[in-house]
Structures are given as C-alpha cells and as structure tokens.
C-alpha cells in the first residue's frame, strides 16, 4: 500500500496502536461483510471479530453462514448471520431494513461478494449474460446495499466502506472484459461517492487485489496454487478498515501496468496482445453452459 494514499491520521493511529497496544477502532463497532461464507469474506469476519467488532455476516448460503457464525462465537466473538441473494433487489431492501432495525447504523461495510469470469471474447459473442451477471453482483448489488446503509452512516457522522475490487483495473487484462468492467464501475462509483460523503465522515477504500486463493479462482487451472492466501488478504482488509485509506494497490506489477497504460498505451496493447496469444482459456470457460 502506498503511503501517499493514506492519511497522516491513519499512519499516526496505526503507530500509536502498535506502540501502546490500544484497541482496534473496530472494537465495539458493527461491521457488515458480504460474501462472508468463504474465502476473503470468511477470513475477514473471523479477524474483525477477534478485534472486538460485531460482525454482520451476509451471503446466499445460510448453512455456511451459520458455520462461520458458530466459529466466531466459539472463538469468543460476536456475529449475526443473514442469508440474502444480493442480486435480488427487493431482498437487499429487506436486508437493509432488518439490519438497521436490529443493529442501528452499520459502522463498517465490506463489499466482498462477487463473481469472476475469465473468458475470451470469441467464446462470449452469444453470452451477453456473462456481462449482465457480473454487473449484477459486482456493481449493482454493492451499490444498492451501500445506498441503503449510507443515510444512517451519514446521520451518525461515521462510516467506512471497503470495496474488494481487482488489480485488473490497473492491468486491463485480456479475457476479463466482463469481470474487470464491473469492478471498474464500482471503483469509480466509490471514488465519486466518497467525495459527496466526505464532510459527513463517511469514507471509502477500494482494494485492488491481485490473485487470491479462493473458491472463485479455483476453476482456472493456470491459477492452481498461485496467489496470496485468503488469510493474508483478510489481514489487508482489516488494516483498510482500521486505517481508511483511499486505495490499496496490492502489487508493484499492477502499478507498473497502470503507468504503462497511461504513458504508452499502444505498447501496453501490444504486450497485452502477446500475453493473450500465449495463454489459453480454461476448460470451465470453454464449456458452453458455464
């Protein structure tokens, strides 16, 4: 994470906590995490609970959410579980109303639920639903949920939203037209929304993760055994919750690509095209019904 993207207050508070052993800013706060039934979401929930936050777990699978909730409580933490399909707009509205009624304002929100599709254009000409479903879960769902929770955050003059996006926004990686476009939309939305809510002490962080070992990346054979663990990624998320930076860029490679895309765009296109031709679609991507 670049120090230039962190506020002096965040750097100071982190240093104070390390020296004095002061409690985490998450202690006593209500933290909602979507996609909390596995991967980064599950690990983040466990780590937030260990820091004294009450975790509001959200995902589609009620049985897996209950498993995570029990694990948190067994470890001495506090959690509530809400099964919800975040692509169902009315269901999200019900979730927001129920959570606000039972917990009051959400202090922290982690928009982690998402879907990745890695597929070449020539396999997707008749698959417009690839783009529709990634936009539904990666963009519309977190925007709708955040919009439902923002009024209470602004009223209490505190709130922070962490969006799990992707380094692909910086790289513009081939085969990810549907996925990266949906995450880029959320990244841009949050940067603009944060300027409107800044005076109310409601802030946003966009976390541009590289490859993480989660069930979402498992179908791509080339990624087997690669990337950081979900536990390590979750530690980054917790730091972002505590320090509230604007952006977390997780790899030097992605930053170099971002500069190249701006400064030498045609060279970047050439290199991207070579990389595309030297790799293949996964067997999951080649299955017509996937």
Beta strands, then each sheet from edge to edge (+ up, - down):
strand 1: 30-34
strand 2: 54-59
strand 3: 78-83
strand 4: 108-111
strand 5: 159-164
strand 6: 202-208
strand 7: 212-213
strand 8: 228-229
strand 9: 247-249
sheet 1: 3+ 2+ 1+ 4+ 5+ 6+ 9+
sheet 2: 7+ 8+
end
